[in-house]
Amino acid sequence: MVLLACLPALPVAADSQLAEAWRKVAGHLYTEAGLALRGAEVSREQELAAAVLLAAQQPTTDERLRTVERRLRELAEPDDAVSAAALYLAGRLHQVHFSRPDYARAAEYFGQLADRFPDSHWAQLGLVKLGLLQLYMLPEPGGPEARLGKADALLPRLTIPQLRRDLLIVIARTRIFYEQPLDDVLNDLLAADAIGGLTGPALGEFLLQIAELSLRAGHLRQSREFFTRYLGLNTADPRAYTANERLKQIEARLAAGEEGT
């Protein structure tokens, strides 16, 4: 369930039964989670876990999700970690879980979260989701430049490096979608690369994208660097052959005196 994708950011439960319930929820073992939750002490975090479990029940209905939203809004009233989590989860309900998403309502929750708890992990996650909404889903702002401008304006508010990186990548890929200048795309991707933290297949895809776009933009040495880094990850990848061929082309062009950054 997408609502549960960020469980590591949930408050740390001191109650062992509640901690066990969260572990079961993370493993999508909802029946077992419910049993563990029954033995937990009543607390705001226990109420949050109960709301998450209610949302996870199948079949999902809008009526049940409205009940969950009401509970989350009540939990969001004080100022603590549970409140931040409740606001984020309420936003996600409207973004992806109701049968008819309400992107404007989701954006309101994420905006309120960022205003009230700007440094919390939940608020930072919410800013990335808000960026996606502004780029693709919300009716306003209209036009590529306005949408990209709104998302760019969120970057200074992202203080968690990995989440800033994620939004930079989203913005860069949106620039591609809107056929923006390649150098603008590469500026965002290179800023994301400077942050680092990607691993596995995601890192391979990322390095290949920078290498290919750099080649298209005429940045031959930069393209060579990223193809080389990509090949250093895993030469068994089927795309390694293409990367090697690109490197041969780049070396030939440089040897012929072609300029390239």
C-alpha positions in Angstrom: 0.0 0.0 0.0 1.5 3.4 -1.0 0.3 4.9 2.2 2.7 2.8 4.1 5.8 3.3 1.9 7.5 5.6 4.3 7.1 3.7 7.6 10.8 4.2 8.6 9.9 7.8 9.2 7.2 7.0 11.6 7.6 7.8 15.3 9.7 5.2 17.2 7.4 3.3 19.5 8.5 2.8 23.1 5.7 0.3 23.6 7.0 -3.1 22.4 3.5 -4.2 21.3 3.1 -1.0 19.2 6.6 -1.5 17.8 5.7 -5.0 16.8 2.5 -3.7 15.2 4.5 -1.3 13.0 6.8 -4.1 12.0 3.8 -6.2 10.9 2.3 -3.3 9.1 5.6 -2.7 7.2 5.5 -6.4 6.2 1.8 -6.0 5.0 0.8 -8.5 7.7 -2.3 -6.6 8.7 -4.1 -9.3 10.7 -1.1 -9.9 12.8 -0.5 -6.1 13.1 -4.1 -5.7 14.4 -3.5 -8.4 17.1 -0.3 -6.7 18.2 -2.1 -3.3 18.3 -4.7 -4.7 20.7 -2.1 -5.3 23.3 -0.5 -1.8 22.9 -1.1 1.0 25.4 -3.5 3.7 24.2 -1.6 6.6 22.9 -1.6 9.0 20.0 0.8 6.8 18.1 -1.4 3.8 18.7 -4.3 5.8 17.3 -2.2 6.6 14.2 -1.4 2.9 13.7 -5.0 2.1 14.0 -5.9 4.6 11.4 -3.2 3.2 9.0 -4.6 -0.3 9.6 -8.1 0.9 8.8 -6.9 2.4 5.6 -5.2 -0.9 4.7 -8.4 -3.0 5.0 -9.7 -4.6 1.8 -11.7 -3.9 -0.1 -10.9 -0.2 0.1 -13.9 2.2 0.1 -14.1 5.9 0.0 -16.3 5.9 3.0 -13.7 4.1 5.1 -11.0 6.4 3.8 -13.1 9.4 4.8 -13.2 7.9 8.3 -9.4 7.5 8.3 -9.0 11.1 7.1 -11.2 12.4 10.0 -9.0 10.5 12.5 -5.8 11.8 10.9 -7.1 15.4 11.0 -7.8 15.0 14.7 -4.4 13.5 15.3 -2.8 16.5 13.4 -4.2 19.1 15.8 -1.3 19.1 18.4 2.3 19.8 17.5 4.4 16.6 17.6 5.8 13.9 15.4 2.4 12.1 15.2 0.8 15.3 14.0 3.3 15.6 11.2 2.8 11.9 10.2 -0.9 12.4 10.2 -0.8 15.4 7.9 1.4 13.6 5.4 -0.8 10.5 5.4 -3.9 12.6 4.9 -2.3 14.2 1.9 -1.4 10.8 0.5 -5.0 9.6 0.9 -6.1 12.4 -1.5 -3.2 12.0 -3.8 -3.5 8.3 -4.5 -6.0 6.3 -2.4 -9.5 7.8 -2.9 -11.2 6.5 -6.0 -11.2 10.1 -7.4 -7.9 11.8 -6.4 -8.3 15.4 -5.1 -4.9 16.9 -5.9 -5.7 20.3 -4.6 -6.7 18.9 -1.2 -3.5 16.8 -1.1 -1.5 19.9 -1.9 -3.2 21.7 1.0 -2.2 19.0 3.4 1.4 19.0 2.2 1.6 22.8 2.3 0.2 22.9 5.8 2.6 20.2 6.9 5.6 22.1 5.5 4.5 25.3 7.2 3.9 23.7 10.6 6.8 21.2 10.7 9.3 22.5 8.1 12.3 20.4 9.4 10.5 17.1 9.9 11.1 14.1 7.6 7.4 14.0 6.9 7.3 17.7 5.8 10.3 17.1 3.6 8.6 14.1 2.0 5.5 16.2 1.5 7.5 18.9 -0.3 8.6 16.3 -2.9 5.0 15.1 -3.4 3.9 18.7 -3.6 6.5 19.3 -6.3 5.1 16.4 -8.3 1.6 17.8 -8.0 2.7 21.2 -9.1 4.5 19.8 -12.1 1.9 17.4 -13.4 -1.5 17.3 -11.6 -2.7 20.7 -10.3 -4.6 22.8 -12.8 -2.6 25.8 -11.7 0.0 27.0 -12.4 -0.5 26.7 -16.1 2.3 26.3 -18.6 5.7 24.6 -18.3 7.7 27.6 -17.2 5.3 28.4 -14.3 5.1 24.7 -13.2 8.9 24.3 -13.2 9.2 27.6 -11.4 6.9 26.5 -8.6 8.8 23.2 -8.2 12.2 25.0 -8.3 11.0 27.3 -5.5 10.6 24.3 -3.2 14.3 23.3 -3.5 15.6 25.7 -0.9 13.1 24.3 1.6 14.4 20.8 1.2 17.1 20.4 3.9 17.3 16.6 3.7 19.9 16.0 1.0 18.4 12.7 -0.4 15.0 14.3 -0.8 16.4 17.4 -2.4 18.2 15.0 -4.8 14.9 13.3 -5.6 13.1 16.5 -6.4 16.0 17.6 -8.6 15.7 14.4 -10.6 11.9 14.9 -10.9 12.4 18.4 -12.1 15.1 17.4 -14.6 12.9 14.7 -16.1 10.0 17.2 -16.3 12.2 19.5 -18.2 12.8 16.7 -20.7 9.0 16.1 -20.9 8.5 19.8 -21.7 11.5 19.8 -24.1 13.5 22.3 -22.2 17.2 23.1 -23.0 19.4 20.1 -22.4 21.9 22.2 -20.3 19.1 23.1 -17.9 18.2 19.4 -17.6 21.9 18.6 -17.0 22.3 21.3 -14.4 19.6 19.6 -12.3 20.9 16.1 -12.8 24.5 17.1 -12.0 23.3 18.8 -8.8 21.6 15.6 -7.9 24.7 13.6 -8.7 26.7 15.9 -6.4 24.4 14.9 -3.5 24.7 11.1 -4.3 23.1 8.3 -2.5 21.6 6.4 -5.4 22.5 2.7 -5.6 21.9 -0.4 -7.7 19.8 -0.2 -10.9 18.6 3.3 -10.0 22.2 4.6 -10.1 22.9 2.8 -13.4 19.8 4.4 -15.0 20.8 7.8 -13.6 24.4 7.7 -14.8 23.3 6.5 -18.3 20.8 9.3 -18.6 23.5 12.0 -17.8 25.9 10.3 -20.2 23.5 10.2 -23.1 22.1 13.7 -22.5 25.7 15.1 -22.2 26.6 13.5 -25.5 23.5 15.0 -27.2 24.4 18.4 -25.7 28.0 18.1 -27.1 29.7 17.8 -23.7 32.0 15.0 -24.8 34.3 14.8 -21.8 31.4 14.9 -19.4 29.6 12.2 -21.4 32.8 10.1 -21.3 33.0 10.5 -17.5 29.5 9.2 -16.9 29.7 6.4 -19.4 32.9 5.3 -17.7 31.3 5.5 -14.2 28.3 3.5 -15.5 30.6 0.7 -16.9 32.4 0.6 -13.6 29.2 -0.5 -11.9 28.4 -3.6 -13.9 29.9 -4.6 -17.2 27.4 -7.5 -17.4 24.5 -5.1 -17.9 23.2 -5.6 -21.5 23.5 -1.9 -22.1 27.2 -2.1 -21.4 27.8 -2.9 -25.1 26.1 0.3 -26.2 27.9 2.3 -23.5 31.3 1.0 -24.8 30.3 1.9 -28.4 29.4 5.4 -27.3 32.8 5.7 -25.6 34.6 4.7 -28.8 32.7 7.3 -30.7 33.5 10.0 -28.1 37.2 9.1 -28.1 37.3 9.2 -31.9 35.6 12.7 -32.0 38.0 14.0 -29.3 41.0 12.5 -31.2 39.8 14.3 -34.3 40.0 17.6 -32.5 36.3 18.1 -31.9 35.8 20.4 -29.0 33.7 19.2 -26.1 33.4 20.0 -22.4 
